[in-house]
């Protein structure tokens, strides 16, 4: 097991910095079954990156990057279509039924 998150992470921005959360591992399995919330000081959505080889968002898990004016950025298992070589892409990523994002 590379990491397992089952609690609450609140990354609320200070001043003009965005709320950001980064969870990752080079090998192993990453499991999220807690809550992650990322917003900036103005209430806009922040940035959450969850990267690793095998990732799972369990049905009790929730990721909130919503905002009053605009939403944030979520990378779960890599960039869209895996086209950015600077971002590690997962071999397998699973999002269970019943998750909240």
C-alpha positions in Angstrom: 0.0 0.0 0.0 1.5 3.3 -1.0 -1.1 5.6 0.6 -4.6 5.4 2.1 -6.6 8.4 3.0 -9.7 8.0 5.1 -10.1 11.3 6.9 -10.6 14.8 5.8 -8.2 17.1 3.9 -9.1 20.8 3.6 -6.8 22.9 1.5 -8.2 26.4 1.8 -6.1 29.0 0.1 -4.6 32.0 1.9 -4.4 35.4 0.3 -4.1 34.9 -3.5 -2.8 31.3 -3.5 -5.1 28.5 -4.6 -5.9 25.6 -2.3 -3.9 22.6 -3.6 -3.7 18.9 -2.5 -1.2 16.5 -4.0 -1.2 12.7 -3.1 1.0 10.4 -5.0 3.3 7.4 -5.1 5.7 5.8 -7.5 4.5 2.2 -6.9 1.7 0.4 -5.1 -1.9 1.2 -4.5 -3.5 4.5 -3.5 -6.9 4.4 -1.9 -9.1 7.4 -1.1 -12.2 6.8 1.1 -12.2 10.1 2.9 -13.0 13.7 1.9 -10.7 16.1 0.0 -11.7 19.8 -0.4 -9.6 22.3 -2.3 -10.7 26.0 -2.7 -8.9 29.3 -2.9 -9.4 32.2 -0.6 -12.0 33.7 -2.9 -14.1 30.5 -2.9 -13.0 29.3 -6.3 -12.1 25.6 -6.9 -8.5 24.7 -6.2 -6.3 21.9 -7.5 -6.2 18.2 -6.5 -3.7 15.7 -8.0 -4.0 12.1 -7.0 -1.3 10.2 -8.9 0.2 6.7 -8.7 0.3 3.3 -10.3 -3.1 1.9 -9.0 -5.7 4.3 -7.7 -9.1 3.8 -6.2 -11.8 6.3 -5.1 -14.0 4.2 -2.8 -17.8 4.8 -2.4 -17.3 6.8 0.8 -14.8 9.1 -0.9 -15.5 12.7 -1.9 -13.4 15.2 -3.8 -14.7 18.8 -3.9 -13.1 21.3 -6.2 -16.3 23.3 -6.7 -16.4 27.1 -6.4 -18.7 30.1 -6.4 -17.3 31.5 -9.7 -15.4 28.7 -11.2 -14.5 25.1 -10.5 -11.0 23.8 -10.0 -8.8 21.1 -11.5 -8.8 17.4 -10.6 -6.2 15.0 -11.9 -7.1 11.5 -10.8 -4.6 9.0 -12.4 -3.0 11.5 -14.8 -3.9 14.2 -17.4 -6.7 13.7 -19.8 -5.7 11.1 -22.5 -2.3 10.8 -20.8 -0.7 13.2 -23.2 1.4 15.3 -20.7 4.7 13.5 -20.2 5.4 15.6 -17.0 2.4 14.0 -15.2 2.6 10.4 -14.1 -0.3 8.3 -15.5 -1.9 5.4 -13.6 -1.8 1.9 -14.9 -5.3 1.4 -13.4 -7.7 3.8 -11.8 -11.2 3.0 -10.3 -14.0 5.2 -9.1 -16.6 3.2 -7.3 -20.4 3.8 -7.6 -21.6 6.1 -4.9 -18.6 8.4 -4.7 -19.1 12.2 -4.6 -17.0 14.5 -6.7 
